Amino acid sequence: MQQAQDFIRHCADFFDNAVVSASDDELFAQGYLRGHLDLAAGRFLVEEQPFTEQQLIEAVDQSLTLAIAGGELNDADAALVRQIWSALAAEGKTSLLV
C-alpha cells in the first residue's frame, strides 16, 4: 500500500506544480482528474480495504471510462484528461517494475 500512497503523492505534486505553468484547459483537466483519483482512493479507504498502486490505477481508469461514456466531458476535454492520466499511470506502472 506504500507504493499506492507514494503514487497518490506523486500525482498530487504533479497537479500542484502544474498550477504555475498549465493552461486553463490543462488546469481544468487536472482538477477533473484529481477528483477521480481522490474518489477512487477514498472508496478504498472508506471500505478499509488495502489497495495497490495497480488497483488504484484500474479504479481511476474505470471511473474515467464511465464518466466520459456518460457524456461528462466534451471530446477535447476527454482527450486531454486521458492524455494526462495515461502519462501519470505510465509513471506509476513503471515504478511497479523497480
Phi, psi and omega per residue, in radians:
M1 nan -0.374 3.128
Q2 -1.081 -0.697 3.108
Q3 -1.098 -0.651 3.119
A4 -1.136 -0.750 3.116
Q5 -1.140 -0.674 3.083
D6 -1.119 -0.693 3.118
F7 -1.132 -0.756 3.096
I8 -1.038 -0.777 3.113
R9 -1.089 -0.731 3.112
H10 -1.051 -0.804 3.125
C11 -1.098 -0.777 3.129
A12 -1.060 -0.733 3.096
D13 -1.098 -0.738 3.110
F14 -1.023 -0.851 -3.132
F15 -1.095 -0.779 -3.118
D16 -1.113 -0.750 -3.105
N17 -1.247 -0.448 -3.112
A18 -1.248 -0.337 -3.102
V19 -0.978 -0.569 -3.083
V20 -1.210 -0.668 -2.979
S21 -2.161 -0.112 -3.068
A22 -1.336 2.637 3.060
S23 -1.291 2.951 3.087
D24 -1.030 -0.717 3.122
D25 -1.122 -0.732 3.115
E26 -1.146 -0.702 3.111
L27 -1.110 -0.723 3.079
F28 -1.045 -0.874 -3.103
A29 -1.075 -0.715 -3.138
Q30 -1.196 -0.674 3.082
G31 -1.121 -0.729 3.102
Y32 -1.083 -0.808 3.138
L33 -1.132 -0.724 3.113
R34 -1.035 -0.669 3.094
G35 -1.069 -0.741 3.121
H36 -1.188 -0.673 3.096
L37 -1.121 -0.810 3.127
D38 -1.104 -0.700 3.124
L39 -1.105 -0.799 -3.139
A40 -1.103 -0.830 3.132
A41 -1.112 -0.717 -3.141
G42 -1.061 -0.682 3.115
R43 -1.083 -0.757 3.099
F44 -1.094 -0.744 -3.086
L45 -1.204 -0.722 3.128
V46 -1.101 -0.670 3.118
E47 -1.373 -0.018 -3.094
E48 0.887 0.737 -3.121
Q49 -1.846 2.065 3.040
P50 -1.038 2.546 -3.117
F51 -2.506 2.695 3.135
T52 -1.737 2.937 3.064
E53 -1.048 -0.734 3.135
Q54 -1.104 -0.730 3.113
Q55 -1.115 -0.661 3.102
L56 -1.135 -0.807 3.115
I57 -1.032 -0.763 3.139
E58 -1.146 -0.676 3.128
A59 -1.143 -0.706 3.106
V60 -1.191 -0.732 3.082
D61 -0.957 -0.836 -3.117
Q62 -1.132 -0.756 3.132
S63 -1.069 -0.787 3.123
L64 -1.131 -0.735 -3.140
T65 -1.042 -0.807 3.131
L66 -1.128 -0.747 -3.118
A67 -1.154 -0.761 -3.131
I68 -1.190 -0.735 3.096
A69 -1.102 -0.517 3.119
G70 -1.399 0.008 3.064
G71 1.471 0.352 -3.128
E72 -1.177 -0.454 -3.078
L73 -2.222 2.615 2.983
N74 -1.318 2.996 -3.037
D75 -1.057 -0.728 -3.109
A76 -1.158 -0.773 3.122
D77 -1.150 -0.717 3.128
A78 -1.069 -0.732 3.139
A79 -1.120 -0.716 -3.140
L80 -1.180 -0.738 3.093
V81 -1.054 -0.819 3.130
R82 -1.076 -0.708 -3.141
Q83 -1.091 -0.833 -3.133
I84 -1.129 -0.796 -3.123
W85 -1.131 -0.696 3.114
S86 -1.029 -0.733 3.134
A87 -1.148 -0.806 -3.138
L88 -1.143 -0.773 -3.137
A89 -1.123 -0.668 3.100
A90 -1.091 -0.710 3.079
E91 -1.084 -0.695 3.114
G92 -1.139 -0.779 -3.141
K93 -1.143 -0.597 3.083
T94 -1.114 -0.682 -3.124
S95 -1.198 -0.399 3.092
L96 -1.197 -0.417 -3.102
L97 -1.440 -0.255 -3.066
V98 -1.400 nan nan
